[in-house]
Amino acid sequence: RATNDRPGSLELRVTENRRSYYINTGIKVLRREWKYGRIVDRPDCEALNERLDIICRRIDEIVNDCIERQAPLDVRRIKQEAWGEQTEAGTPFLDWVAATIPNLDIKEGTRKHYNTTLTRLREYGRMRTWADLSSEGILAFDRWLHSLKINQSDAAKKMGKNESLLSDAAVYNYHKNMKGLIRRALFEGKITANPYERLRGQLKRGEKESVEYLTEDEVAAFMSLAPVAGTAMAVAHDLFVFQLFTGFGFTDMQSFDIRNYKRVDGKWISVVPRTKTGVATISQLLPPAVEVLERYGMKLPKMNNADYNHALKALGMAAGISTPLHSHLARHTFATFMLKNGVKVENLARMMGHRRITQTMRYAKVLAQSVHEDFDMIETILTNKQNEKVPIPSAADADGMPAG
């Protein structure tokens, strides 16, 4: 990946049975500094070439030893003895991860995602030491993640929904957390190379194939519910309505403060950073959201996320909604409602607090798909009607009857 302006990492490749393994030497060179397998045109080229020769001789010695003993080639031994790349030193990798996550300077919601990644690593069980943390190990972990099935809710199982595998987007989130941990390990000197460097473009980022949202009829059915005032169900109902008409995520809703808003021409308007991204969100409280606030003296009640989602699923079933309700579903519904009613994508991005407009475009794609599905439906109806037409009999087929 080196260019004449940007250095690239110099790696050694060991191939066994047509399978390649890479050892990062820790040396970076520009393209013009590498010719005919040697480092050139820099003051330290002699010392660096000598270092490469030493590493290559060590590899040859290990390979020859395996041949002499008629033993299988041990790539891990090569990595550890020839260069020491990512060898286990001090605390094992998983123990280090468990000790590091509580000390990361991140939001608590993000910390939960890191802890989920740690749980997955423990379940995987084959990436415990620093030596396991190789490019090949990351790819094997990726394949394992893609083989996992989604842990469906009881409501989804009752509705007979088939189990599905983790999406590319879900798997990529685990890799995103892993990359954060690896950057920290590099900074602390636990490893000498980033195993993700060689995997650029190989791990599918992906997006969720579809965005779940409620139709206007489903929203109306939900809002028509009237839980007993003061109960947890009533609070959950009001919070979901508030999300439906603000587009707030759960964390933003929990940190809501009316003092961040000003009354302008009778409307509540605010520009505040979104809790998750820190991006300024332009917010104006629509009448249904204001009604919820007024019921609670302009201060939203608090409810933990687990209890909230549990109550939402019960409310969704009561409203006859087939999609299991969860807090983020309200945010998706807000976005699709806004686009359906003519809001520009650029403006919706500001309402949602998205860092990049590509995050917002997936809602537009969902609506475009919905339009195409409607066209397909109309085409099917027209085709069926065409097939149902009874051909008008010709004069010859009329058994002597005159043509009308």
KOLDREN-408836 format. One record per residue: x, y, z of N, C-alpha, C in turn. Coordinates in pm, whole numbers, plus 50000, padded with zeros to 5 digits. Layout:
<pts>
XYZXYZXYZ
...
</pts>
This chain:
<pts>
500814987950000500005000050000500855012750000
502155010949995503045022649998502935030449867
503065043649879503205052349762504485060349781
504785068949688505985077349703505795088349806
504535090149851504255100249954503805094150085
503285081950080502755075550201503455062250225
504085060550341504785047950367503815036450390
504285024450363503515012350389504335002750473
503654993850544504344984250631505024973450549
506244970250587506994959550521506724946550595
506204936750523505804924150584506524912350519
506714901850595507254889250543506114879250530
506094872150419505024862550395505574848350401
504934839950482505284825750490504084817950437
504324809450337503224802050275503344787250308
502244781550356502184767350391500954761350325
501184751450239500054744850169499144755150102
499764764450032499054774949958498274784650047
498554784250176497924793850269499014803050322
498794816150309499824825850344499604831850482
500704833850552500714840450683501694852150674
501354863150739502174875150728502774878950864
504004883650858504694888450977505074902950953
504544911851036504844926051021506204928851085
507114934651008508464937051058508564949751143
507524957851140507584970551212508304981451134
508734978251011509444987950926508454993650823
508475006750805507635013150704508515019950601
508185018050474508985023950366508075030450263
508645040350190507965045950074508215036649955
507365037749853507515028849738508915030449673
509385042649664510685044849600511855040049685
511595036649813512665031849901512775016549902
511995009849815512004995149812512244990349669
513424984449646513774979749511514464966249522
514014956849438514614943749428514774936949564
513764938249650513784931549779514724937649881
515164950049859516044956849953515554971049978
515884976450097515554990250131516684999050079
516345009850006517355018349943517035033149968
518015041349940517855055949937517345061950069
517855056750181517575063050310518755060250403
519025069150497520235068050579520355055150658
519215049550701519255037550786519055024650707
519185025250573518855013550491519765001650524
521045004150554521954993050582521544985650707
521194992950814520794986750940519464979250924
518544985250847517234978850828517354966250744
518184966550641518384954450559519024943250640
519924946950730520534936950816519484930650907
518564939150956517484933951042516624923950964
516304927350839515504918150756516244905050733
517544905950708518334893750685518314884650807
518404890850926518384882951050517054875651064
515944882851039514614876751051514464865450951
514904867650826514774857150723515604844850760
516824847050815517644835650855516964827650966
516334834651060515614827851168514474819351113
513764824951016512664817350955513194804950885
514264806550810514874795050741515284784250840
515864788350953516294778651053515114770751108
514004777751136512814771051191512224761551088
512124766050961511574757550854512454745150835
513764747250832514694735950815514594726050932
514414731551051514274722951170513014714451158
511924720451110510674712851092510864701750989
511584704950881511824694950776512684683450830
513744687150904514644677050958513934667751054
513034673151137512314665051235511054658951175
510794661851047509574657350978508324661451057
508414673651109507304679251187506554689251099
505254691051125504504700951047505014715051074
504914723450974505354737250988504504744351092
505134750451191504454757251301504574772251280
503554778251219503604792451187503644800851314
502934796451418502944804151543504364804851599
505094793651589506474793551637507324803451557
507074803851426507814813351341507554827651387
506294830751409505944844351450506594848051583
506614838651673507124841451806508654841851808
509304832451739510764831351748511484840151646
510894841651527511574849251423511434864351444
510324868251498510124882651513509504886251648
508784876951706508134879851834506854887651816
506304887451694505094895151668503914889751750
503334898651829502124895651902502284883251991
503454881152045503624870052137503014873652270
502614863552343501964865852471502974871452571
502684883152624503574889552721502744895152833
503014890752953502254895853066500844890353066
499884899153088498484895353099497964889752966
497304878052965496694872752841495694882752783
495494881752652494674891452579493294893252642
492554882352664491194883652716491174889952855
492144886452940492204892453073492494907353063
493354910952968493664925152946492424932652900
491644926652809490414933052760489444935452877
489264925352961488344926553075488784937653171
490094939253188490604949553278490594963353214
490654963953082490754976753010489414983552990
488374975752959487074981552925486544991153033
486624987753163486124997153264486865010453267
488085010853214488895023053220488885031253092
488145026652991488085034052865487265046752884
487695057552820486995070352828485895070752722
484825063552750483715062352655482405063552731
481335065652658480015066552720479565052652765
478675052352864478265039552922477575030552820
476815036752728476165028652625477185021652536
478275028852503479345022952423480065012152503
480245014452633480915004552718480154991352718
478824992052714478014979852710478314971952582
478504979252471478824972452344480194965552354
481144972152417482464966052436482354953452522
481544954052628481364942252714480694930952638
479774934252547479154923952463480194917452373
481124925552320482204920052238483074910652321
483374914452445484154905752533483424892552556
482104893052574481304880852591481424871952469
481354878052349481484870252225482874863852216
483904871252252485254865852247485404853852340
484794854752457484844843552552484084831452497
482934834152431482164823252371482984816752259
483664824852182484464819852069485594810952120
486294815552222487264807252291488584804752221
488774810252101490014807452029490864820052006
490594830252088491384842452080491644847352222
492424839352294492674842152435494014848852460
495004845852377496354851052398496704861452292
497784868652315498234878552217498654871652088
499184859552098499604852251978498404848751889
497224847351950496014844251872495534856251792
496014868251830495504880551771496244883551641
495984875451539496604877051408495534880051304
495974883551184495004886051076494184873451049
494854861851050494144849251028493144846751141
493554850151264492654848451379491434857351369
491624869751321490514879051304489534873751199
490064868451088489184862950984488404850951035
489044842451116488354830851172487254835551268
487524845851345486524851651436485364857351356
485674863751243484634869351156483724858251102
484324847151058483514835951007482614830351117
483154829451237482364824351350481194833651381
481434846651380480364856351407479254855051303
479654853251177478654852051071477834839151082
478314829651158477574816951174476564817651288
476594828551366475704829651482474294833251440
473314827951511471924831351485471474842051584
470584850651538470064861351622469244855351735
469464860351855468684855951971467344863251969
466334856651917465044863351898464274864552028
463444874752032462574876852148461464866352149
460854864452267459734854952277458594859052187
458384872452175457294877352090457514873351945
458774874551899459094871051761458884856151737
459274847951837459104833451823457634829651817
456814836451899455374833551899454744836751764
455314846951697454774850951568455294842251454
456114832151490456594822651391457674827751300
458394838251343459464843551260460664834151263
461224831451145462364822451135463634828951190
464484820451251465764825551299466634829551180
467424840051198468324844251092469724846551149
470714846851059472084848751101472364863551126
473434866251202473834880151224474124886751090
473704899151075473934906350950475384911150943
475804915250822477144920850807477324933050895
476254941150905476344953350987476554949951134
475854939651183475994935651323477394930251351
477894922051258479244916351274480284927551271
480084937251182481044948151169481154956151297
480054957251371480094964551498481024957751598
481074944351596482024937351682483454940751640
483694941051509485024944551461485384958951498
484414967751495484674981751531485164982651675
484544975051765484984974851904486364968451918
486594957751841487894951151843488994960851798
488724968651696489704978251646490054988551753
489044992951828489305002351936490214996352042
489984983652077490824976852175492244974952123
492374971551995493694969251937494494982151931
493834993351900494545006251901495085009252041
494295005752142494745007852280495934998552311
495874986152264496964976552288498254981152219
498134986752098499294992152028499915003652106
499045012352158499525023952235500275019452360
499795008852423500415003852545501614994752517
501874991952390503004983552355502764968652375
501494964652386501194950352403501444942552275
501244949252161501474942852032502294952351945
502904947051841503744955151754503094958451621
501994951851590501334954151460499834952451475
499104959451391497644958851390497194947951293
496574937151340496164926251249495104930351149
494444941751173493424946351078494034953350956
495314957150966495944964350856495854956750724
496034943550731496024935350610494624931450565
493634935450642492274930850611491404941950554
492024952850512491234963850457490444959150336
489154961850338488284958050228487804943750231
488324935650325487924921550329486734919050422
486524927850517485414926250612484264934850566
483144928550541481994935850489481414944850597
481324957550563480724966850659479224964650663
478624965050544477194961850535476304972350598
475094971850561474024979550625472874969950646
472034973150740470864964750760470054964750631
469674952650588468974951650460467654959150463
467034959850575465764967050585465714974450717
464964985250717464754993050838463314991150880
463124985750998461764983751047461174997051093
459934999151059459235011151106457745008251109
457015016651179455575014851190454865022551080
453805016751027452975023850931452125034151007
451525043250932450685053350997449495046951068
448965036151011447855029251077448315022951209
449545017351209450065011351332450335021951438
450835033551394451045044551489449725048851550
448685049851465447365053751515446825043451614
447055030551583446585019851673447315020651807
448615023651804449365024751929448885036652010
448695047951945448295060052017446875059052073
446065050352014444685048852063444615040852193
445715034052229445745026752357445625036552473
444985032152579444805040852696445135033252823
446455030952850446835023852973446415031853097
446245024953208445845031553333446925041553373
446515054053398447445064753433448265060953557
449535064453554450405061853669451085048453668
450685039553576451305026253569452535026753479
453345016353488454545015453404454165015053256
453025008553226452565007853087452225021753034
451615029953118451255043553076452505051953051
453495050353137454745057853121455445053452992
455515040252969456155035052848455415039952723
454105040152730453285044952618453615059452586
453685067852689453965082052667455375084352616
456335076752668457725078352623457855074552476
457175064052434457255059652295456615069952202
455495075752244454855086352165455815098252153
456495101552262457465112452259458565109652158
459075097152155460095093452058459565093751915
458315089351897457725089051763457705102851698
457565113351781457415126751725458605135951752
459705130051800460965137651813462105130851740
462025117551721463125110151661464265107851756
464035110251886465095108551985465415093752005
466715090652024467105077552071466825076652220
466935064552275466615062652417467485071352507
468795071852479469715079552563469405094452557
469095099552437468745113652423467465116752499
466515107552495465265109752567465505110152718
466375101152766466645100652910467355113252959
468125119652871468845131852911468095144452872
466845143052827466055154652782465875164652896
466045177552861465855188352958465195200052886
464015203752928463265214452861464015227652866
464985228852960465745241452970466655243552850
466865233052771467645234452648466825239952533
465545242352559464625247152456464195261452486
463875268752378463365282352392462035283352319
461175291752372459885294152306460075304952200
459845301352073459965310751962458665310251883
457935321251884456635321951814455715310551857
455715307751987454825297352040455315283152020
456545281351968457085267951943458315265652029
458505252852069459685249152147460785244852050
461915252452048462985250051952464325249152025
465185240051977466495238252040467505233051939
468775236351963469885230351890470835224951995
470825211752014471665205452117472435193852055
473635190652108474375179052055473665166152092
473645156751998473085143752027474025136252122
473465129552223474275122952326475235112852266
474775104852169475595094052114476715099252026
476405108851936477385113051836478015126551864
477375134651949477895148051975477585157751862
476835153351760476465161851647475255170251684
475295183251649474195192151682472905187451615
471855186251694470555182051644469595193751651
468985197051538467975207651538466645201151573
466045205551682464835199151731463735209351755
462555205751711461355213751742460295204051791
459735206751907458785197651967457425198951899
456985188051837455675187651772454585185851877
453325189551844452235189251943452095176352023
452145164151961452015151952043453105150652150
454335155152117455425154552215455195164552327
454685176452292454405186652394453305181752488
452305174852432451215169552516451765159752620
452705151252579453315141852673454035149452783
454825159552745455565167352844454635174252943
453565179752893452625186952981451995177653084
451835164853048451285155353144452215153153263
453505155653241454495153153346455175166053392
454485177153377455055189753424456295193853348
456355190853217457455194153127458765187053163
458665176053238459845168253273459555153553249
460265147453156459995133453120460315124053235
459465113853257459765103753359460915094853314
461615088753408462735079853377462265065253382
462905057053298462585042853295463785035553238
464225024653301465415017953246465055010853116
466065009253032465865004552895465214990752888
465634981652978465094967952975463594968053007
463204975153114461784975953152460974982753043
461564993152983460885000652879460584991652759
461584984452710461374975852594460424964252625
460484959352748459564948652788458124953652783
457904965752835456554971552833456094974352691
457024978852606456674982052467456184969752392
456814958452416456404946252347454974942552385
454634944252514453274941352559452284951252497
452674964052491451794974152431451594971552282
452654967252213452544964352071451584952952043
451644942652126450724931352109449294935752136
449124944552236447774949552268447204957752153
448094964652080447634972951968447504964951839
447854951851844447744943451725448844945951624
449994950751669451124953651580452014941251573
452274936351453453024923851438454524925651466
455064937351437456484939851461456734941851611
457634934151673457924936151815458464950251839
457834957551928458244971351952459514971952037
460364981852005461534984852087461804999752071
462625005352158462765019952162463275025752030
464185018951962464765024551840463785024251724
462755016051735461745015351628461045028751613
460875036051723460235049251716461085058851635
462405058051652463315066851576463235063851427
463195051051391463045047351249461715052451195
460675051251274459335055351230459295070451208
459915077951299459985092551285460655096151152
461775089651120462535092850999461715090150873
461095078350867460325074950748459075083750735
458465087250848457295096050846457675109650789
458825114950832459265128050784459525127850633
460225117550585460525116750442459265114950359
458345106650409457085104350336456305117250320
456465126150416455685138650414456485150450361
457545147450285458205157950207459425164450269
459875159850386461075165750446462305161550365
463215171050337464415168050261465365159450344
466105150750274467045141750342468075149750421
468565160850362469585169050429469045174550562
467785178850561467175184150684466925173050786
466515161350735466285150150827467585146250897
468705146950824469995143650885470265152751005
469915165550995470105174951107469145171651220
467935167651185466955163951289467405151651366
468035142251293468425129451353469775130151423
470575140651394471895141751453472885131951394
472735128851264473645119651197474945126551162
476065119351175477365124751136477465125950984
476955115850913477055115350767475665113450709
475445119850595474125118950532473855104850481
474925096850460474725083050417473945075150522
474065079150650473285072550754471795075050734
471485087050684470085090850664469525084850535
470405082950436469955078250306469315064450311
469645056350413469055042950417467555043650435
467055054450500465605056050513464985059350378
465695067350299465205070450165465165057950078
466175049050096466205036550020465015027750056
464655027650185463515019750230462245024650163
462075037950155460875043450093460875040649943
462065041349879462135038249736461745023749711
462205014949800461845000849788460344999049803
459755006649897458315005849920457545010349795
458055020849727457415025649605457475014849497
458645008549482458784997949381457844986249411
457704982949539456784972149576455354975649539
454984988449556453634992849517453444991649366
454484995549290454404994049144454224979349106
454984970649171454874956249144453464951249174
452894956249285451544952049323450534956249216
450644968849168449714973849066449894966048936
451154963048902451414955348779450774941548787
450844935148906450234922048925448714922848909
448124933448968446664935248958446254936948812
446994945548739446664947948598446824935348514
447884927648543448114915248468446994905248493
446584904148619445484894948653444184898848584
443924911848581442684916648516442734913748366
443944915648309444094913048165443834898348135
444334889548222444144875148201442704870848221
441974878648302440574874948331439624879048220
440094887348123439204891948015438734880247930
437414879847897436844869347810436904874047666
437564866647579437684871247439436314872047371
436134882247290434874884047218434814873947104
433744865847095433684855546989433604861746850
434244855246755434194860246617432894855646552
432604860946434431364857246364431364842546328
432554837246299432644823146261432364813846378
432584818746497432414810446618431014811846676
430184819346611428884822746673427774813046635
428144801246577427154791046542425994796546463
426364803946361425324808846271424664821546316
424974826046436424374838546483425044850246411
424304859946372424914871546302425824879146396
426864884646335427784892846418427044904846469
427204907746598426424918846656427064932246629
</pts>
